[in-house]
Amino acid sequence: TLGYPVYSLAMYYHQREWAIAAGVFLGLTAGLLWTAQGQLMMSYPEKSWVGRFVAIFWGIFNSGAVLGCLMSFSINLGNSAEGQAASSGGSALSATTYW
């Protein structure tokens, strides 16, 4: 949905009003997305396969978080200064969000 990139941009620019509006927009769009996804996941398979479909979905869904953490880790791996992150980290994670 369009809500996730808008929210990511709001977090990047650190403006309170923009962040609140983007959070509301994300809540509305993500609520529709996840409701539709859950309905499809429960209605397409036969009753005996529903659990397997849910397990496959959650495996794929959580692999996205693992991939994002590995990207952030690999971008900042060479930094030796405490408290500093690579300047390209936000660009790479934003590009992944839009992808």
Backbone hydrogen bonds, N-H to C=O, Kabsch-Sander energy under -0.5 kcal/mol:
donor,donor_aa,acceptor,acceptor_aa,energy
6,V,2,L,-1.6
7,Y,3,G,-2.3
8,S,4,Y,-2.4
9,L,5,P,-2.3
10,A,6,V,-2.0
11,M,7,Y,-2.2
12,Y,8,S,-1.7
13,Y,9,L,-2.0
14,H,10,A,-1.0
15,Q,10,A,-0.7
16,R,14,H,-0.5
19,A,15,Q,-2.6
20,I,16,R,-2.4
21,A,17,E,-2.5
22,A,18,W,-2.6
23,G,19,A,-2.2
24,V,20,I,-2.2
25,F,21,A,-2.4
26,L,22,A,-2.8
27,G,23,G,-2.4
28,L,24,V,-2.1
29,T,25,F,-2.6
30,A,26,L,-3.2
31,G,27,G,-1.6
32,L,28,L,-1.5
33,L,29,T,-2.2
34,W,30,A,-3.1
35,T,31,G,-1.7
36,A,32,L,-2.2
37,Q,33,L,-2.5
38,G,34,W,-2.3
39,Q,35,T,-2.1
40,L,36,A,-2.5
41,M,37,Q,-2.5
42,M,38,G,-1.7
43,S,39,Q,-1.7
44,Y,40,L,-2.1
49,W,46,E,-1.9
50,V,46,E,-0.7
50,V,47,K,-0.7
53,F,49,W,-2.2
54,V,50,V,-2.4
55,A,51,G,-2.4
56,I,52,R,-2.5
57,F,53,F,-2.5
58,W,54,V,-2.6
59,G,55,A,-2.0
60,I,56,I,-2.3
61,F,57,F,-3.1
62,N,58,W,-2.4
63,S,59,G,-1.3
64,G,60,I,-0.9
64,G,61,F,-0.7
65,A,61,F,-0.7
66,V,62,N,-1.7
67,L,63,S,-2.5
68,G,64,G,-2.3
69,C,65,A,-2.3
70,L,66,V,-2.4
71,M,67,L,-2.3
72,S,68,G,-2.3
73,F,69,C,-2.6
74,S,70,L,-2.6
75,I,71,M,-2.2
76,N,72,S,-1.7
77,L,74,S,-0.5
79,N,76,N,-1.0
84,Q,81,A,-1.1
89,G,86,A,-1.1
92,A,88,S,-2.3
93,L,89,G,-2.1
94,S,90,G,-2.3
95,A,91,S,-2.4
96,T,92,A,-1.8
97,T,93,L,-1.7
98,Y,94,S,-1.9
99,W,95,A,-1.3
